[in-house]
Amino acid sequence: TLTFQIGLPATKYQSIDSMVAAHQSVIDRVDALPGVAAVSATTCLPLSMGCNGNTLIVEGDVLPAGTLPPLSLFRAVGGGYFEAMGMRILRGRGLDRGDVDRKEPVAVISQWLAEHAFKDRDPIGRRIASNQPPDRNGKRTLEWVTVVGVVSNTPTRALNESEPMPMRFMPMSLANGIDTTRPIPSGAFMNFVVRTTNPPLSVVSPVRDAVRSVGGDLAMANVRTLQAIVDRASAQMTFTMVLLAIAASVALILGVMGIYGATSYIVSQRAR
């Protein structure tokens, strides 16, 4: 799986509609390339830290005084993102191209968020919204979306993180345009995911040509494979394990030498 990033120039792409049109053009042209099995986009890849997040409001839930709403990290994604990433839909459905084109107010949430925000209740069909502070008149304008699916957890900070981070995935057409006052991701910057039937790096050149055909001012950045992202995330853990293995080996050698020395001394004292 190949990944790369594209940032849209703010002078040319200001509305979310123009941003989505550009990103969708890239997806369509890359998808038509030989050897490409699936392609999509997201505002934040796994193992890329938090990116965007906010507390979440579940419609109908009344929290006890002094209790904070559940936290949720946001991802604005293109149609077919879960299929391109190989993420399992555990309940309901994923997000498709129609959701993006129609700006459907829908969302897919992670398994961890479903378990902690809804407890033993079924989240499918329930409405959620990103928390908003009240305006000067004391009113809050909440943008409600309906949960249509639950997806498997993905690592956010490290492969061995003790607890998954709660995530909410929305169609990229619901993201922010040049106005970033809403507490959701901006559609100006997207990470593209290209699943291939051939070695991923072999399609870099045709993918770059496809991006340039959409706009001469568009450029690919951080071109790498998904495996490279995983390897980099596991590098620290691997280094720690190597140090532990070296320390264990040294301890074993010293122990063997100590046992040999003690046994040799006892034998020499008992020999005539």
C-alpha positions in Angstrom: 0.0 0.0 0.0 1.4 3.4 -1.1 0.7 6.6 0.8 1.4 10.2 0.0 0.1 13.7 1.0 -1.3 16.6 -1.0 -1.9 20.1 0.3 -4.2 22.3 -1.8 -3.1 26.0 -2.3 -5.4 28.2 -0.2 -5.5 30.9 -2.9 -7.1 28.5 -5.4 -9.1 26.1 -3.2 -11.2 27.9 -0.6 -14.5 26.1 -0.4 -14.9 22.5 0.7 -16.6 21.7 -2.6 -13.6 22.8 -4.6 -11.3 20.8 -2.3 -13.4 17.6 -2.5 -13.5 18.0 -6.3 -9.8 18.2 -6.5 -9.2 15.2 -4.2 -11.8 13.2 -5.9 -10.2 13.9 -9.3 -6.9 12.5 -7.9 -8.7 9.4 -6.6 -10.5 8.8 -9.9 -7.3 9.2 -12.1 -5.1 7.1 -9.8 -7.8 4.4 -9.6 -7.7 4.1 -13.4 -4.0 3.2 -13.4 -2.9 -0.4 -14.1 -2.0 -2.3 -10.9 -4.2 -0.2 -8.6 -6.7 -2.2 -6.7 -8.2 0.5 -4.4 -7.6 4.1 -3.6 -9.0 6.6 -1.1 -8.0 9.5 1.1 -8.0 10.6 4.8 -7.1 13.6 6.8 -5.0 11.5 9.2 -3.3 8.1 8.7 -3.0 5.5 11.5 0.2 6.0 13.7 0.0 9.8 13.0 -0.8 10.8 16.6 -4.1 12.6 17.3 -4.5 15.0 14.4 -8.0 16.4 15.2 -10.2 15.6 18.2 -12.9 16.9 20.4 -15.5 15.8 23.0 -18.5 14.1 21.6 -22.3 14.6 22.3 -24.6 11.6 22.0 -28.2 12.7 21.3 -30.5 11.9 24.2 -27.7 11.2 26.7 -27.7 13.4 29.9 -24.3 13.4 31.6 -24.1 13.7 35.4 -22.9 17.0 36.8 -19.1 17.3 36.6 -18.8 14.5 34.0 -17.0 15.2 30.7 -18.4 13.9 27.4 -16.4 11.1 25.7 -13.4 12.1 23.6 -13.3 11.3 19.9 -10.6 11.8 17.2 -11.9 12.9 13.8 -11.0 11.6 10.4 -12.5 12.9 7.2 -12.2 10.2 4.5 -13.0 9.4 0.9 -15.3 6.7 -0.2 -13.9 3.2 0.1 -11.3 4.2 2.7 -11.8 1.2 4.9 -11.5 -1.2 2.0 -8.3 0.5 0.8 -6.8 0.3 4.3 -8.0 -3.2 5.0 -9.9 -2.2 8.1 -12.8 -4.5 9.1 -16.3 -3.3 9.4 -17.7 -5.0 12.5 -21.3 -3.7 12.3 -23.3 -1.7 9.8 -21.6 -0.4 6.7 -18.6 1.8 5.7 -18.6 5.1 3.8 -18.9 5.1 0.0 -18.6 7.6 -2.9 -22.3 8.4 -2.7 -21.9 9.6 0.9 -19.2 12.0 -0.2 -21.0 13.3 -3.2 -24.3 13.9 -1.3 -22.6 15.2 1.8 -24.5 12.7 3.8 -24.5 13.5 7.6 -23.3 10.0 8.5 -20.3 8.7 10.4 -18.5 5.4 11.2 -17.1 5.0 14.7 -14.3 2.8 16.1 -15.1 -0.2 18.2 -13.6 1.4 21.3 -15.8 4.5 20.9 -18.9 2.3 20.4 -18.1 0.4 23.6 -17.4 3.4 25.8 -19.9 6.0 24.4 -22.8 3.6 24.0 -22.0 0.9 26.6 -24.3 -2.0 25.9 -26.5 -0.1 23.4 -26.5 -0.5 19.6 -24.9 2.7 18.1 -26.3 2.1 14.6 -28.9 4.8 13.8 -28.0 7.0 16.8 -27.0 10.6 16.3 -23.7 12.2 17.5 -22.2 15.6 17.3 -18.9 17.3 18.0 -19.2 19.4 21.1 -19.5 23.2 20.6 -19.1 26.0 23.1 -22.2 28.3 23.3 -22.2 31.6 21.5 -22.8 35.0 23.0 -26.5 34.3 23.4 -25.8 31.0 25.2 -26.9 28.9 22.3 -25.0 25.9 20.8 -25.1 25.0 17.1 -24.5 21.2 16.9 -24.0 19.4 13.6 -25.6 16.0 14.0 -24.5 12.9 12.1 -26.0 9.4 12.2 -23.8 6.5 13.0 -24.0 3.9 10.2 -21.1 1.6 11.0 -18.6 0.4 13.5 -15.0 -0.3 12.4 -12.1 -2.1 14.1 -9.7 -0.1 16.2 -6.4 1.2 14.6 -3.3 2.3 16.5 -2.8 6.0 16.8 0.4 6.7 18.7 2.2 3.3 18.8 1.7 -0.3 17.9 1.8 -1.4 21.5 -0.4 1.4 22.9 -2.2 0.1 26.0 -5.6 1.5 25.1 -7.0 2.4 21.6 -8.0 5.9 20.8 -11.7 6.6 20.1 -12.3 7.6 16.4 -15.0 8.9 14.3 -14.9 8.8 10.5 -16.9 11.2 8.3 -17.2 11.8 4.6 -14.5 14.3 3.5 -17.2 16.6 2.0 -18.3 17.4 5.6 -14.8 18.7 6.5 -13.8 22.3 6.9 -13.0 24.6 3.9 -10.8 27.6 4.4 -13.0 28.4 7.5 -11.5 26.4 10.3 -13.7 27.6 13.1 -15.6 24.3 13.2 -14.0 21.7 15.4 -13.5 19.2 12.6 -10.6 18.5 10.2 -9.8 20.7 7.2 -10.2 19.3 3.7 -7.2 21.2 2.3 -4.7 18.5 3.4 -5.3 14.9 2.6 -3.3 11.6 2.8 -3.9 9.3 -0.1 -3.9 5.5 0.2 -3.2 3.4 -2.9 -3.5 -0.4 -2.6 -1.7 -2.1 -5.4 -1.3 -5.6 -6.9 2.3 -4.8 -7.7 5.1 -3.5 -5.5 3.8 -0.1 -4.2 6.9 1.9 -5.2 6.6 0.8 -8.8 3.5 2.9 -9.3 5.0 6.2 -7.9 5.8 7.6 -11.3 2.4 7.0 -12.9 0.7 8.2 -9.7 2.7 11.4 -9.8 1.7 12.0 -13.5 -1.9 11.4 -12.6 -1.7 14.0 -9.8 -0.1 16.6 -12.1 -2.9 16.0 -14.7 -5.4 17.2 -12.1 -3.5 20.5 -11.4 0.0 21.7 -12.2 0.2 23.3 -8.8 -0.3 20.0 -7.0 2.6 18.0 -5.7 3.0 14.8 -3.8 4.8 14.8 -0.4 5.9 12.2 2.1 5.7 9.4 -0.5 6.1 6.1 1.4 4.6 2.7 1.9 2.2 1.9 4.7 4.7 -0.8 5.8 7.3 1.9 6.2 5.0 3.8 8.6 4.5 0.6 10.6 8.3 -0.1 10.6 9.0 3.4 11.8 6.5 3.1 14.6 7.9 -0.2 15.7 11.6 1.0 15.5 11.7 2.3 19.1 10.1 -0.9 20.4 12.5 -3.0 18.3 15.5 -1.0 19.6 14.3 -1.6 23.2 13.9 -5.3 22.5 17.4 -5.5 21.1 18.9 -3.8 24.2 17.0 -6.2 26.4 18.3 -9.2 24.3 21.9 -7.9 24.6 21.5 -7.4 28.4 20.0 -10.9 28.7 22.8 -12.5 26.7 25.5 -10.7 28.7 23.8 -11.9 32.0 23.6 -15.5 30.6 27.4 -15.4 29.7 28.4 -14.0 33.1 26.2 -16.6 34.8 27.7 -19.5 32.9 31.2 -18.2 33.6 30.4 -17.8 37.3 29.0 -21.4 37.5 32.1 -22.7 35.6 34.5 -20.9 37.9 32.8 -22.0 41.1 32.6 -25.7 39.8 36.2 -25.6 38.8 37.3 -24.3 42.2 35.3 -26.9 44.1 36.7 -29.7 41.9 40.3 -28.4 42.4 39.9 -28.4 46.2 38.6 -32.0 46.2 41.3 -33.4 43.9 44.3 -35.1 45.5 
